[in-house]
């Protein structure tokens, strides 16, 4: 039942530039890898070396979908108000904005997480 400490997260963020990080979380081998998407750098997550679209669209049916963040959109409450309320889209996001976001989310949802391999 070990989680990543703040120091480990900061160290992985510092070393993670165009590389990959392999973690072991709840018996699954997770690979975080940076890639380009529409002129942005995003962090992709692979579970046991694969990625399946069913994990994103049907999160209630697959255990692997817990590693991906929920897709939440914000809508205005009324046309005259600037207040926005969150709306759950019922799907999961296929990637993360940064390595720090990915590590913090995985640290929150996983009971047991450890670093197998840092960037080479």
ROLOTI-459132 format. One record per residue (C-alpha): x, y, z; residue in one letter; residue number from 1. Coordinates in pm, 1 decimal. Layout:
ROLOTI-459132
         X         Y         Z  residu  num
         X         Y         Z       A  NUM
...
end
This chain:
ROLOTI-459132
         X         Y         Z  residu  num
       0.0       0.0       0.0       X    1
     272.4     247.0     -94.5       X    2
     195.5     569.9    -275.8       X    3
     431.8     811.1    -445.0       X    4
     562.7    1086.2    -221.5       X    5
     570.9    1450.4    -326.8       X    6
     947.7    1431.1    -361.1       X    7
     921.3    1133.5    -598.8       X    8
     660.2    1316.1    -810.1       X    9
     879.5    1627.5    -832.2       X   10
    1184.2    1417.4    -925.8       X   11
     992.3    1231.3   -1199.1       X   12
     857.2    1560.6   -1336.4       X   13
    1208.7    1703.0   -1352.1       X   14
    1353.3    1401.2   -1536.4       X   15
    1056.2    1342.4   -1769.3       X   16
    1130.3    1520.3   -2098.0       X   17
    1046.4    1332.7   -2420.9       X   18
    1090.2    1001.9   -2242.4       X   19
     872.2     747.2   -2068.4       X   20
     801.6     633.6   -1714.7       X   21
     689.5     281.2   -1627.0       X   22
     485.8     231.9   -1309.9       X   23
     333.2     -70.3   -1140.8       X   24
      -8.8      25.0   -1005.2       X   25
    -255.0    -223.3    -852.1       X   26
    -101.4    -511.3   -1048.3       X   27
    -108.2    -329.1   -1384.1       X   28
     197.6    -206.2   -1573.1       X   29
     137.6     158.3   -1668.0       X   30
     350.8     338.7   -1924.6       X   31
     344.2     719.2   -1941.7       X   32
     484.0     851.4   -2268.7       X   33
     495.2    1203.2   -2409.4       X   34
     361.2    1264.3   -2760.4       X   35
     247.7    1549.0   -2984.6       X   36
    -119.9    1618.4   -3050.9       X   37
    -227.5    1924.6   -3251.4       X   38
      86.4    2127.9   -3179.1       X   39
      73.6    2037.8   -2807.5       X   40
     269.7    1794.0   -2598.3       X   41
      40.2    1547.8   -2420.4       X   42
     113.1    1250.6   -2193.6       X   43
     -35.7     922.3   -2315.2       X   44
    -112.9     635.5   -2078.6       X   45
     -80.6     271.0   -2181.4       X   46
    -208.0      -9.9   -1957.0       X   47
       2.1    -328.0   -1989.8       X   48
     150.6    -184.6   -2310.0       X   49
    -182.1    -138.1   -2491.4       X   50
    -457.0     117.5   -2531.1       X   51
    -818.6      27.1   -2601.9       X   52
   -1091.9     273.7   -2700.3       X   53
   -1355.5      75.3   -2509.8       X   54
   -1189.8     178.2   -2183.2       X   55
   -1262.4     541.9   -2269.8       X   56
   -1619.2     515.3   -2401.1       X   57
   -1755.5     250.1   -2159.1       X   58
   -1583.0     319.5   -1825.5       X   59
   -1828.1     121.0   -1612.5       X   60
   -1759.5    -208.9   -1789.5       X   61
   -1377.8    -217.9   -1772.9       X   62
   -1144.9    -207.4   -1472.6       X   63
    -866.0     -45.2   -1675.9       X   64
   -1071.1     272.4   -1722.7       X   65
   -1004.2     384.6   -1365.3       X   66
    -653.8     493.9   -1470.6       X   67
    -797.1     755.9   -1709.4       X   68
    -942.8    1089.0   -1588.0       X   69
   -1317.3    1152.8   -1624.1       X   70
   -1415.2    1386.2   -1905.0       X   71
   -1590.2    1685.8   -1750.4       X   72
   -1722.8    1982.3   -1945.4       X   73
   -1838.2    2308.7   -1792.7       X   74
   -2162.6    2476.4   -1901.6       X   75
   -2311.6    2810.1   -1804.0       X   76
   -2604.6    2798.9   -1563.1       X   77
   -2787.6    3077.0   -1748.6       X   78
   -2707.3    3318.2   -2033.2       X   79
   -2686.5    3611.9   -1792.5       X   80
   -2468.4    3439.2   -1537.3       X   81
   -2094.2    3387.7   -1545.9       X   82
   -2121.6    3086.9   -1313.2       X   83
   -2044.8    2752.2   -1467.9       X   84
   -2144.2    2408.1   -1346.5       X   85
   -1959.1    2085.0   -1420.3       X   86
   -2125.5    1834.4   -1651.1       X   87
   -1998.0    1475.3   -1653.5       X   88
   -1973.7    1352.3   -2012.3       X   89
   -1977.0     983.3   -1911.3       X   90
   -1645.0     916.6   -2081.7       X   91
   -1276.0     923.3   -1990.3       X   92
    -992.6    1136.7   -2127.3       X   93
    -736.7     939.2   -2331.8       X   94
    -440.9    1155.1   -2226.0       X   95
    -313.1    1401.5   -1968.4       X   96
    -195.7    1761.6   -2003.5       X   97
     131.2    1704.3   -1815.2       X   98
     330.3    1438.3   -1633.5       X   99
     251.7    1606.3   -1301.5       X  100
    -122.5    1583.2   -1363.0       X  101
     -90.7    1216.8   -1459.5       X  102
     116.4    1124.6   -1152.7       X  103
    -112.7    1313.0    -912.3       X  104
    -424.2    1149.0   -1057.6       X  105
    -272.5     799.1   -1053.0       X  106
    -153.6     855.9    -696.1       X  107
    -511.2     944.2    -601.0       X  108
    -693.7     650.9    -764.8       X  109
    -441.7     368.6    -707.5       X  110
    -389.4     196.2    -373.2       X  111
     -43.5      59.4    -450.4       X  112
     191.7     235.5    -692.4       X  113
     565.4     205.7    -746.5       X  114
     822.1     314.8   -1003.3       X  115
     955.4      29.4   -1218.0       X  116
    1164.8     233.0   -1458.2       X  117
    1232.6     602.1   -1498.9       X  118
    1339.9     767.2   -1819.5       X  119
    1638.2     604.5   -1981.8       X  120
end
